[in-house]
Structure formats: C-alpha cells, structure tokens
Amino acid sequence: MSFSLGVKENCKPAKKINLMGMPVEKVENFFAELGEKRFRATQILQWIHQKGILDIESMTNFSKPLRRKLISMAEVRPPDIVNCEESTDGTRKWLIQLNGGSCVEAVFIPERSRGTLCVSSQIGCALDCSFCATGKQGFNRDLSASEIIGQVWLACKSLGKFDQNAPQGITNVVMMGMGEPLMNFDNVVDALNIMLDDHGYGLSKRRVTLSTAGVIPAIDKLGDVSDVSLAISLHAPNDELRNELVPINRKYPLGGLVSSAKKYLNKMPDNRRKITIEYTLIDNINDRGHHAHELADLLKELPCKINLIPFNPFYGTQYKRVTNCAMYRFRDILQQHGYTVTIRTTRGDDIAAACGQLAGQVNDKTRRQERYKQKFSDEQPVRMML
C-alpha cells in the first residue's frame, strides 16, 4: 500500500492520513516511505491505543523534526461522542457521530468478571433482517477502519482505561453492533488486527468475536487472514423460515453456511474452537419445539455452542418477545440433544441498547427507513380497530 504524499502544482494539499485505523503493517509502510525505521510503527500504536494520546506533538520519543513532519501530513482522529446513556443495570450506550452527519451506536456491558464492548461496522445495515431495528434504519455507508477502532478508543477513554488507576475496562469486543461486518471486510479486518495487536489493545483472539448473518465468500476469506471467534446469526432452522427472517439466506442458504462455518474452524490453529450460533427467539415464529429439534439436526456435524436471545421489541415491529416457558423448553430440547446452550441476559433495554435494538441516526440512501415508517403509519389505524 502506497502512502505517497507528493502534491502536484496548483492542486489542493492532500488530505491528512488518519493513523487511528492503521494496523501495524500499514504504519510500518507509512514510516518506511518517510525514510524512518519500521519500529516507529509500534511506538505510535502504543501512544494511540495504549496511552490514549491523539496529539502527535506529545509523542516525545519521536524527534522534533519527525513530529513536525508527521503533523504536516497525518493526524490521529477518532469520531465524536454526541451522547452517552447509562442503563439501570450499568450498561452504557454511546451515540457516535461520523463524517457526513450520521451516527452509530456502541454499547458497553459490564459484568463481574469481564466488560464487553459491542461495536458497529456500518451506518445502518445493508441487510434487512425482519426482527432487527438497525435494518429498519436503512443504509448509508461502510465505516472506515478509523471509525471502527475509534469506537474502541472512545469507550476506553470514557471508561478511564488510559488512566493509571483505571476501573474495570474492556476485556471482550464483539462485532455485533450496527451493520454486517463481512460486507465491510477490509476495514473490519484492519480494526480487528489493532484489537489483537500486543501494541494495540492486546485482546485475545478468543475474546474478539465477529458476528455475521452468513456472507459465505467472506467467511471463507476471513479464515485465511484472521482467527477471531466467529458467531453466526442463524435465527431459523430451515431455509423457508430463514428466508423470511434473514433475507440474505436466499443468496447463501443454510447448507452452504454450515459448510462454510466448518471450513472456518478447520483453518484455526487449534481444534478446540467452536462456532457460536446466535438464535433470536420470537414468540410463535421460531420458538416451537419442532424448531428446536430441527435446529439440533441442522447443526449435528458442526462444533458449536448455541446462544438463545429473547427478542427485544422496538418501535414499529409486530414481533413479540418469547415467553419464558417457550424459551426454557427450547433450551431443554437442545440440551437433550447434547448441545451447550446459554440464554443471553437482556441488558440495557431501558435505553434501547439490547440486542437488535441499536438504531443510531442514519442518513438513509436506500429510502428503506421512509418506507417502514409509512408502512407502520398505514397499519396503525387497522391495529386500533382490532
């Protein structure tokens, strides 16, 4: 990757390079083009991601001439927090403004032994899963690597991670926020590399999870460049129902998706890894006993654990939250088939920060948001008459 910064006569100066989202290999190349040693890359990653320093002038192990040169052509700039809400259960949600005016949301979920940060990868979502609030917001664009890792930086800053006496910080990151990560492949991989880098955030590959609705070619490609934990947003045990809930299934149906997940595991450096299957339970839609038996049969050849997620209602949806009775019955059936099953505790729903509720503020290019609002408005009088 070239970082040539020559400026043609009578042309505007080149836009400054944002070092926030560059993994070590790209920063090494950047410094090499400046005639500097490659070890400068690890130094600047430490300043940004471990010490929380954005001001290049404060990076005192660089010479003054190098700092002046860097300031003239580069910057370290995260996006901006415009609002922060805290739930009664301690969950925090940040509304983060990006170039162009749209906003995404990131969520921090504190627990006794860990702190999990949920990160967004797109403004809105290019997919339109029927049970997800993000999809109803439409789609604007992919996030840059700086905007993705910038969410981690902002959360660390807000939580005091860069202070010497920091309280509990981020131990886990999940790419489960707004957007489909594998439809923004290169930028997501760059951000993941910074999360895992010992000179970045130093997170374990087992503690960084990418969740996908099932973009099969990208799953196959991901296994060649990364070994983060993989989660599949499944939500249905057969193609007919999944076509309705997760429309990308029409292009990449379940048989190929399960096969791709198995191939991903085969590329991992150890044989103890498992795929996490995410299954949102919706009342009387996908929560019946026969669905549980069908799911057990579908996954019988895939090393996996299953995470059941009670549906979290949002404005405009007709779906309802699963009953506790149906949820526990579903879990029990899967456990009888020998699966490890967990039920995700709903966190942050009082500030619309729970799974499936993230919406942000999307300057929608697809007009999907407008169509859903009109549809809901048209249906309201009918509902009131029933």
N, C-alpha and C positions, 0 to 999 in steps of 0.2 A: 504494500500500500504506500503510495507516494504522498508526501506532505509538502511538495514544492510550494514555496511561498513567493515566487517572483511575481512582480506586478508590471503589467505592460504599461507603456507610456499612455497618458490620458485616460487610464482606466481607474475606477474606484479601488481603494485598497482592499485586499482580500479580507473576507470575514475571519475573525479570530477563531482559532481552533479551540474547542471546549475539551479540556483534558479530563473532565469529570467522568466521562463514559468510556475512556480508552483503556482496555486491558493492557497488561504489561508488554506484550509483544508489539502492540501498535505504538506504545510510548517509547519503546526501545528504538523502533524505526524512526520515530519523530526526532529523537535526540541524535541518532546516527546521522541524519540529514543535516543537523546543525553542527556536525563535527565533534559531538560530545560522546563520552563513554556511555555504554548502554546501562551501566549500573545506576545512572541518574533516574532511570525509569522506576526502579523500586523505591528510590528515595521520594520521588514525587507522589507515588501511590501511598506511601506511608503518611506523608504530610496531609493528603486529602482525606483518605479513608480510615486512618487510624488516629490522627490528631485533629481532624476536622478543620484544617486550615484551608481557606479559599484564597487568601491574599498571597500572591507569588512573592511579594516583597518580604514577607515574613518567613520564607523558606531559607533559613540562614545558612544551611550547608551548601547552598549554591553561591558562586561568586557574584559580586555586584554586576559585572558585565553580562553574565548569563541571565541573571534576574531581569535586567533591562531588556535583553533580547527576548526573553520569554514574555514579558509584559507587552511587548510591541506586537506579538503575533499570536498569543494564546491567552486563555482565561480558564478559570475554574468556576463554573456557574451551575448550581442546581436550580430546579424550578422553585416556585414560590408557594408557601403555605398561605392560603387566604382564610381558612377557618379550621378550628380544631374542636371536636366534640368528645366528651368523655361519658361513657355509659355508667350506669349504677353498678355494673359488675367490673369496672376498671378498664374495659375495652376503650381504646382511643381510635378516632377516625379523623384523618386529615383530608381536607379538600385542597387539592394542589393545582395551581394554575400554570398552564403551559403556554408556549408561544402560539399566538393565534387566538387566545382568549378562552379556549375550552378548559375544563377542569376534569381531573380524575380523582379517585379516592384510594387511599391506602389505609389499612387497618392494623393496629397492634393489639394482640390478645395476650394479656399476662396470665400466667399460670404459676403454680407454686414452684415448679422446677424448671420452667422454661418460659420464653417470651417469643411469640410467633408473629411475624410481620407478613401481611398479605399485600402483595404488590401488583399493580396494574401494568399492562403491556400495550394497550391500545386506548384511544379516546373513543369510548363506546365499544362496540364489538361488531366485527364483520359478519359474525354468525347471528342467528336469531332463535336461540333456544326458547321454547314457549313458556318456560317456568322461571326465566331469569330477567330481572329488572334491567340489567345492563343492556341486553339485546333490544329492549323496547326503546332505548335512547338513540338507536341508530348508530352510525359510524362516521367518524371524521378522518382519522389517520392513525398510523402506527406511531408509537413513541420512539424517540431516539434512545440510544444506549445511555446518554447522559440523563434523560428524563426518567428512565427506568431505575438506574442505580441511584439517581438523585433522590428517589423516594426513600431508599435505604439510608442515605446520608441525612436527609431531613428528619427521619424517625430517630436516628441515633442522636442527632443534635437536640431534638425535642426531649428525648428521654435522658439526656445527660451522659451518654456513653463516652463522649470525648473529654469529660471531666475526670480527674484523678479518683475521686470518691463517688463514682457513678453507682446508682442503684441498679437493679436488675435490668439487663439490656436484652438485645435481640439474640436469641440462640438458634432460631429457625426462620427461614424465609420460604414462603410458598407463592409461586406464580399462579395465583388463583383469583386475582382481582379482576378489574375490567379488561375484557379482551381475550382473544385466543392467542396465547404466546407463540405457538408454532406458525402462525401466519405473520409473525414479525421475527423471523428466525434469526437473522444475523445480529440484530440489535439485542435480542434477548440473550443469545449466546455470549456476546461481549459482556453484558451485565452479569451473567452467571459466572463468568470467568473471574470478574473482580470480586464477587462474593466469596468465591472459593480460594482466591489467591492469599497466601500467607502474608503478603504485604498489603493486601486489601482488607477484607473483613474476616478472612481466615475461618470461614464456616466449613463444617464437614459436608461432604457430598451426600451423606445420609440425612442431613438437616436442611438441605435445599431441595425443594420439590417443585417440579413443573407439572401443571395440570393441563391436559388437553382434551378437547371434545373428540379427537380422533382424526387428525390430519396425517394419514398414513405415510405419505412420502417424507414428510418432515420428521416423523418418529424414526423412520429408518435412517435418515440423515443425522439426527441428533445422536444416535448411538455411536456414530463414528467420530464425534467431536466432543462429547460430554458424557459423564457418568453420574449425573444428578439423579435423584429419585424421581420416578415417573408415576403420575396419577392419571387415570383415565376417567373422564366424566361420562359414565355409562348411562345410568338412569332408566334403562329399559332392558329386558332380557331377550327381546326379539326385534327383528328389523321393522315390522309393521308399526309397532308402538314407538320405537326409537325414531323412525322417520317423522313421526308427529312431534315428539318432544325435542329431538336434536336433529334438525333438518340436514346437517352435513352428512348424516348417515346414508342419505340417498346416494351420495357420491362415494362414501367409504363405509360400506356395510360391516356388520358385526364380525362376520367370519374373517375378513381381511384384517380388521382391527385387532382381534385377539391374536392372530398370527403375527402381526407386526409387534405387538407387546412382547410376545415370546422371543422374537428375534432381538429385541432391545435387551432383554435380560441376558441372552446368550453372549452379548457383546460386553457385559460387565466384567470387571476384573475379579469378582468373587461370585460364588454360587449360592450365596445366602440371601440375595436380594429378592424382593417381591414387588410386584406392581400393586399400587393402591387403587382399588375400584371405588369410585365415588358414586353413590346411588341416592338421589334425592327422592324421598318417599312422599307421594302426593295422594291425598285421600281419594280412594276409589278409582284411581287412574293406573298406578303401577305398584300398589301395595298389597295385592291379594296373595293368598297362599300359593296359587298356581304360578304367580310371577316369581316367587322365591324359589320354587322347585326348578323352574325354567332357568333362572339365573345360575343356580348351582350346577346344572347340567352344562350350560354355556361355558363356564369357567373351569371345568374339571381338569383341563390339561394345562392351565395357566397358574404358576406360582403367584398367589395374590393374597391380599387381605382386603376385607370389604368394610368401607366406612359408610354407614347409613346416615343420611342427612334429612331431618324433618324439614319439609318445605316451609319457607318463610314468606308469608304473603306480602304483597306490595300493591300500590295503587294501580287499579285497572285490571288486576288478574281475576280470573274466575276460579282458579285452583284453590283448594283448601288444604290446610295443614293436616297431616296424617294423625289419626287417633293414636294414643299411647298403646291401646290394645293391639291395633294392627301392626304398629311398629315392632313391638316386642314379639308378636307372633312371627313376623317376617324374620327377625333376628334369630329366633329359636330354630326355625326351619333350616336356615343356613348353617347354624352351628351343628345341627344334627347331621348335616352333610359333611362336617369336618372343617368348616371354614373358621378362620379367626375374624370376628365381627366386632366392630365398635360402633357406637352411636355418637355422632357429633353433638356436643352440647351447644345449644343455641346461645351465642354470645353477642351482645351489642345490638339486639333487635330494637331496643328503645331509641336508638339513634340511627336506625336503618343501616347498620354495619354488619349484619349477619349474612351468612352465605346466600348468594342470589339476590341480595338487596342493593348492592352498590350501583349507583347511577351517575354520579358526577354531574357535570354540566357540559353537554355535547352539542357543538355546532354541527348538527347532523347534515351530512351531504347526501344521505340516502332518502330523506323525507319519511323514513320509517316511523320516527317519533311522531310526526304530524299525523300519519295515518292511524297509529294506535290511539292517539288522543281523540281523533274523530270517531273511531270505532267505539271507544268507550263512551263517548258522549252520546252517540246514537243509541247505545244499548241501555243507558241509564233509565229512560222512561219506561222501557219494557220491564226492567227488573223491579221498578217501583210498583208496577201494576200486578206483578205476580204475588 
